[in-house]
Amino acid sequence: MHSRLSRRSALQLGVVGAVAATSLPALAHHGWNWAEDRQSELKGIVKSVSMVPPHPSLQVTAADGKQWLIDLANPSQTERAGFTAASAKAGDAIVVLGNRAKDKSQLWMKAVRITVAGKTYDLYPERIKTN
């Protein structure tokens, strides 16, 4: 009985460990630690729009031709801000205010505000810095 309990405990511990290990990257991504504190503005052209969880995202071609990944808020928060799949399409001009990745080799930004076709969507109004 003792060895059976030990095997069972080891199995449970292994399952918990596996779940935790696979969840950590997702948790890290959902925070803001990967992004700079300073906000910057990116102007470009929308290449594609994805509304797939965990975060809707945009592919944006900047003026220099580089391709950026722009993460939006979670799907419900993005929708509350008024942004839907129909709000932007490939070819639209866009201005993104957000926090870019600390790792400058990654052309990746978390948007706090986006402006498309003259309409502004405040995805994280509490995080917008207007300095």
C-alpha positions as CSV (number, residue, x, y, z in Angstrom):
1,M,0.0,0.0,0.0
2,H,2.8,2.4,0.9
3,S,4.5,2.0,-2.5
4,R,1.2,2.4,-4.3
5,L,0.6,5.7,-2.5
6,S,4.1,6.8,-3.4
7,R,3.6,6.0,-7.0
8,R,0.3,7.7,-7.0
9,S,1.8,10.8,-5.3
10,A,4.7,10.8,-7.8
11,L,2.3,10.6,-10.7
12,Q,0.2,13.5,-9.3
13,L,3.3,15.5,-8.7
14,G,4.5,14.8,-12.3
15,V,1.1,15.9,-13.7
16,V,1.2,19.1,-11.6
17,G,4.7,19.8,-12.7
18,A,3.9,19.3,-16.4
19,V,0.9,21.6,-16.2
20,A,3.0,24.3,-14.4
21,A,5.8,24.0,-16.9
22,T,3.5,24.4,-19.9
23,S,1.6,27.3,-18.2
24,L,4.6,29.4,-17.3
25,P,5.3,30.7,-20.8
26,A,1.6,31.7,-21.2
27,L,1.7,33.5,-17.8
28,A,4.9,35.3,-18.7
29,H,3.4,36.4,-22.0
30,H,0.2,37.7,-20.3
31,G,2.2,40.1,-18.0
32,W,4.0,43.2,-19.1
33,N,7.5,42.3,-17.9
34,W,8.6,41.4,-21.4
35,A,7.8,45.0,-22.6
36,E,9.5,48.3,-22.1
37,D,8.0,50.7,-19.6
38,R,8.4,53.5,-22.1
39,Q,5.7,53.8,-24.8
40,S,6.4,54.4,-28.4
41,E,4.4,55.1,-31.5
42,L,4.5,52.9,-34.6
43,K,3.0,54.0,-37.9
44,G,2.4,51.6,-40.7
45,I,0.0,49.6,-42.9
46,V,-2.1,46.7,-41.6
47,K,-0.9,43.4,-43.2
48,S,-3.4,41.1,-41.4
49,V,-5.8,41.0,-38.5
50,S,-6.3,38.0,-36.2
51,M,-9.0,37.9,-33.5
52,V,-7.8,34.5,-32.2
53,P,-7.3,34.1,-28.4
54,P,-5.4,34.6,-26.2
55,H,-4.8,38.0,-27.8
56,P,-6.1,39.4,-31.0
57,S,-3.2,40.7,-33.0
58,L,-2.2,42.6,-36.1
59,Q,0.7,42.2,-38.5
60,V,1.8,45.7,-39.4
61,T,4.4,46.8,-42.0
62,A,6.2,49.8,-40.8
63,A,7.5,52.6,-43.0
64,D,10.9,51.0,-43.2
65,G,9.3,47.8,-44.5
66,K,9.8,45.8,-41.3
67,Q,7.0,43.5,-40.2
68,W,5.7,44.0,-36.6
69,L,3.5,41.8,-34.4
70,I,1.1,44.0,-32.5
71,D,-0.7,42.3,-29.6
72,L,-4.1,43.8,-28.6
73,A,-6.0,43.2,-25.4
74,N,-7.8,39.9,-24.6
75,P,-10.7,39.3,-27.0
76,S,-13.5,40.7,-24.7
77,Q,-11.5,43.8,-23.7
78,T,-10.6,44.5,-27.3
79,E,-14.2,44.2,-28.2
80,R,-15.2,46.5,-25.3
81,A,-12.8,49.1,-26.8
82,G,-14.9,48.9,-30.0
83,F,-12.4,47.0,-32.1
84,T,-13.7,44.0,-34.0
85,A,-12.4,42.0,-37.0
86,A,-14.2,44.5,-39.3
87,S,-12.5,47.5,-37.7
88,A,-9.3,47.1,-39.8
89,K,-8.3,45.3,-43.0
90,A,-5.1,44.7,-44.9
91,G,-4.0,48.0,-46.5
92,D,-5.4,50.3,-43.8
93,A,-3.0,52.9,-42.4
94,I,-2.6,52.5,-38.6
95,V,-1.0,54.3,-35.7
96,V,-0.1,52.1,-32.7
97,L,0.8,53.5,-29.3
98,G,2.2,50.8,-27.1
99,N,5.1,49.1,-25.3
100,R,7.6,47.3,-27.4
101,A,9.6,44.2,-26.5
102,K,12.6,44.8,-24.3
103,D,14.5,42.5,-26.7
104,K,15.0,44.8,-29.6
105,S,15.6,41.9,-32.0
106,Q,11.8,41.2,-31.6
107,L,9.6,43.5,-33.6
108,W,6.8,43.0,-31.2
109,M,4.6,45.5,-29.3
110,K,1.7,45.4,-26.9
111,A,-0.8,48.1,-28.0
112,V,-2.5,50.3,-25.5
113,R,-4.2,52.5,-28.2
114,I,-4.6,52.0,-31.9
115,T,-6.0,54.4,-34.5
116,V,-7.3,53.1,-37.8
117,A,-9.2,55.2,-40.4
118,G,-9.4,58.1,-38.0
119,K,-11.0,56.0,-35.3
120,T,-9.2,55.5,-32.0
121,Y,-9.5,52.4,-29.9
122,D,-8.2,52.6,-26.3
123,L,-7.4,49.0,-25.5
124,Y,-5.8,49.7,-22.1
125,P,-7.0,53.3,-21.2
126,E,-5.4,53.0,-17.7
127,R,-2.0,52.4,-19.2
128,I,-1.9,55.2,-21.8
129,K,0.9,57.7,-21.1
130,T,0.5,61.0,-22.9
131,N,4.0,62.4,-22.3
